[in-house]
Amino acid sequence: MRFRVGREVLGEAVAWIARALPSRPVVPVLSGLLLQAEGDGLTLSCFDYEVSARVRIDAEVKEDGAALVPGRLLAEITRSLPALDVEVATDADMVCLTCGSAEFALVSLSMAEYPPVPDPPPVAGTVDGGALAVAAAQVGPAASRDDTLPMLTAVCLDITGDALTLAATDRYRLAVRDVRWESALPGLRAVAMVPVRTLADVARTVAAGVPVTVAFGVDESDTRAGAAREPRPADGMISFEGGNRRLTARLIGGEFIRYRSRFPAGFSSRARLPAGPFTEAVRRVSLVAERASPVRLAFGSGNVVIEARTDGRARAVETVPADFEGHERVISFSPNYLLDGLGAAAASALPPGQAPSASGDDDVARSADARQIRLEFSSAAKPALITWAGDAGLVTGDAEPVPAFRYLVVPLRVPARA
């Protein structure tokens, strides 16, 4: 094998594949990254029986061939190389890499012991990469990180006709986002439970305007339009492919909660709050809140008082304009849960394909005061709903619009203060 490729192109591809490598491989050979040079391109891939990643890049191939090299070591090497073309060639059981004056020789791993990278499952449909990236960023934070309950570490992909719904919950909040979907099978009704980490990796690499093909095993009975029963969660593998990249992962088994029934039919109290000022105020006030301390919202005439305290040490209060109607005026939340919901709701107003930043600061700065967060609740003890006030959802016509993004969060019950 012998090929020549640009350092930036190679480094980006290797870094993406390396993220899918296991941190503690069951057998050493699974830490390998497979290089396959053929024709006018180079294919890089990995597989550990749970996750596989594959990317193809353009390369000047001088001799076809394949080699298995230590993946994380190759990622560190390519990241440190100068901005010059890279020459890679095999010599017996060595893989030699040259870039300018830098030379590396890696001992290749045994390809005979390496499992074949799986083919993708049958195609279920396609979704815009930008829409998928924003949706994943909105619902991902609501998924649990507790591996003792695998079902809660998944994002549920719920397909109904031309709509794809992503849902995630950790029992204390529930995030749901609807996006448009082009089904490969007429009348498809299917459910797949994807590890949240897998979906996050996909979201980092897709782009707006580029269709992402989603493939997983579908029960033929789920393609019958108007099927009355709920579809069984798919098992086996799921594949996401967009551009020249494909990521395949094993689905999580078990039944996801019946999330649609968790949303109340109505609320007795409603508030509209300026997205930027309100989010910044919550962030500032929460600086004094301890781990289990709440942020308290008290709605008055034309404003909301945001308060947090650490008993005996600190207290913070800030007032923000708010439009409010209802009888229940006080509600409290975990500051982290509240900020996650506000940032995710504000992402509904971002340009297509632009996911919210990790801190939410840039997103808030772009939100004009006229852009509003909608907060609805019925009591200080029942779940509250956070949505974007300008989010009309996917439904058009005479039907009551349902926001495309909904964030249901359980408040913290604290003694009322005068």
LINCORUR-V7496 format. One record per backbone hydrogen bond with DSSP energy under -1.0 kcal/mol. NH is the residue of the N-H (numbers start at 1). CO is the residue of the C=O. Records with the same first field share a line. If there is no record, write none. Layout:
NH: CO, CO
//
This chain:
2: 63
3: 88
4: 60
5: 86
10: 6
11: 7
12: 8
13: 9
14: 10
15: 11
16: 12
17: 13
18: 14
19: 15
20: 17
21: 18
30: 27
31: 28
32: 29
33: 69
34: 45
35: 67
36: 43
37: 65
38: 41
41: 38
42: 57
43: 36
44: 55
45: 34
46: 53
48: 51
52: 248
53: 46
54: 246
55: 44
56: 244
57: 42
59: 40
60: 4
61: 59
62: 2
63: 2
65: 37
67: 35
69: 33
71: 31
74: 70
75: 71
76: 72
77: 73
78: 74
79: 75
84: 82
86: 5
87: 98
88: 3
89: 96
90: 1
91: 94
94: 91
95: 106
96: 89
97: 104
98: 87
99: 102
102: 99
104: 97
106: 95
108: 93
109: 68
124: 214
125: 214
126: 182
127: 212
129: 210
132: 128
133: 129
134: 130
135: 131
136: 132
137: 133
138: 134
139: 135
140: 136
142: 139
143: 140
144: 152
149: 146
152: 149
153: 150
154: 151
155: 194
156: 167
157: 192
158: 165
159: 190
160: 163
161: 188
163: 160
164: 179
165: 158
166: 177
167: 156
168: 175
170: 173
174: 408
175: 168
176: 406
177: 166
178: 404
179: 164
181: 162
182: 126
184: 124
188: 185
189: 222
190: 159
192: 157
194: 155
196: 153
199: 195
200: 196
201: 197
202: 198
203: 199
204: 200
205: 202
210: 207
212: 127
213: 241
214: 125
215: 239
216: 122
222: 219
223: 220
227: 224
234: 191
238: 249
239: 215
240: 247
241: 213
242: 245
245: 242
246: 54
247: 240
248: 52
249: 238
250: 50
251: 236
252: 193
259: 257
262: 259
269: 377
270: 325
271: 375
272: 323
273: 373
275: 371
278: 274
279: 275
280: 276
281: 277
282: 278
283: 279
284: 280
285: 281
286: 282
287: 284
288: 285
289: 286
293: 290
295: 333
296: 307
297: 331
298: 305
299: 329
300: 303
302: 300
304: 320
305: 298
306: 318
307: 296
308: 316
310: 314
313: 310
314: 310
316: 308
318: 306
320: 304
322: 302
323: 272
325: 270
331: 297
333: 295
338: 334
339: 335
340: 336
341: 337
342: 338
343: 339
344: 340
345: 341
346: 342
347: 343
348: 345
349: 346
350: 347
354: 351
364: 360
365: 361
366: 362
367: 364
371: 368
373: 273
374: 387
375: 271
376: 385
377: 269
384: 409
385: 376
386: 407
387: 374
389: 372
391: 388
406: 176
407: 386
408: 174
409: 384
410: 172
412: 332
//
